[in-house]
Amino acid sequence: MAEVAGVADVEERDEYDVYAFDVFTSRHDDVKAGRVAQVRSRVLVSRAEFPRFADAYEVAANLATAVHGGMPTAVLPRW
């Protein structure tokens, strides 16, 4: 099961077998009002749990949306 890390920072290293995504989300109220107020989240998804990139991409978007609300406006893979 995918989990959201608390406040702890996670360093990117080669020994972690994860997909890393930067997910930008906007709240529905901001979008309707024409404001661009985005929240950036770094989401790490285990390759062992989600080996397909498409599945990991969807999980990253869903996790960021669940935590911050609103809708994802961009999901950018970190290579």
C-alpha positions, 0 to 999 in steps of 0.5 A: 500500500502506498503511504504518505511520508510525514514531515521527514525529508527523503533524500533521492539515492540510487539504493531506493527503488522508487518512481519519483514525481513532482505533483502540482495540485490546485484547489477547485475554488482557486481554479474557478476564481481564475487563480493559479495557487498550486501546491507542489508535492514530491511523491515517491512510489515503490517500484516493487508495489507498482512496477508499471509506470502508468500505475505509479503515475496514477497513484502519485496523482491520487496521493497528492490530491488526497493530501492537499485536495483539489485536482492535479494540474501537473504530474512530472516524473523525476528522472 
